[in-house]
């Protein structure tokens, strides 16, 4: 009998549920679930509070550690810059190079590659390399300095003229006038658009440009620059005229190269070339007498190779700070 009663109760509940509209039933289940979800969230919050906010404290601890690391790196940069300058003033080139190299490493770790904060160390490394007669290495550092100076939001023409002048001097010191020309030409363009630059600097740059042009056998352009300066013309005007002359010479050379390629005679052996009659054969040379035979000349193939120094020294092998600088 109890079994029959239980079945009757169950059947009654089912029928009662069936009589309730579905939206109402769904709402009741939703509210019941929402209450339990809210209770679960409240319980989680209470548990976190009882745990004294360990997660929040850990987050702040990580942030604080990051700030401390950045502060330590910034202090290290200042310390090793000062140490490198001290070594450089004493002409202790090797020790100075280690100090400035370590500065580049720390800046890269703190800011990532390509940071403007590496510019002071790069300038010192270029100067130190030149003092040690490592011209290729100095050129690599100085090219990076020039690139950084070009990339600042507001370019300082005076600073740009200075770093490009130093790069030009390095190329001239190496005797690489073809690479010096585009750099000094850029300086001339700066002078042509910057009348506020010091006149003595303008004169010096134009004279350097004339020197480079003569080394490249561009004597007409060099003569025009020197004659204009001797006549007392404004360096800005001379620079503008020199810039226009260089651009005209480049255009003429390009047109000549294009014309020579276009007007070049077609080879008889070229594919698709029809030849009506073969060219006459050259007369045979008389056979030399046995006593006239001489060994054939041997032509030595001249070859030269030069090692290129990498343009940026941002990626450098780690060195221990203790080995880099010793406090004195």
C-alpha angles and dihedrals in degrees: 000000000000089000091056091049092052091050090051092051092049092049090050092053092050092049091047091051090049090055092056113090113252096237091055091048092049091049092052092051091046093051091047090052092045092053091051092046091051090048090051092051092047089050091051091050091049090049091052090049091049087051087057094242096291092168093052092047091051091052092052090046092056091049091048091050090052091052091048090051092051091048091050091049092049091051090048091053092053092045096050094042089056092045092049092051090050091052091045092053088054091048091241090146100174094052092045091051091052092050095049091043089055089051089057090051094051093045090052092051093047101040105015126242120321097034118159087220089077092063098092093051091047091053091051092047091052091051093046092048090052091050089054090049091246092140098166091050091047090051091052092053093043093051088056090049090053091048092051091048090053092051100058115113092243113030117221105214092200092055092043092051090051097051092043090050089055091050090049090052090053092052091048090048088054091045092240098139097161089063093041093057100068091046095051090042088058088052090053089052089052091052092049090058099035112062091166092072117107110277093225090056090049092052092048093051093049091050090051089050090052090051093051091047092054091051088055091049093247091134098154092061091044091050092051092052094048093045092051092050091047090052090057098248119161112271089229091057092044090051092050091049092047091050091051091047092051092049091049091050091050091050092049092049091049092048091049091050091049091047094050090051093048096044096042112129115255113247116242088228093055115120113267095019114137117210116196097189128013117243116261115269118250115250114262115255116239115259112258121243116256091250093053095061113116131178113270113256115255115222113211113219107230114217132171132185130192127193114236117219114222111261096228129045095192094113104063132161111262116257127191114255089226090059092043101055133012114199112239 
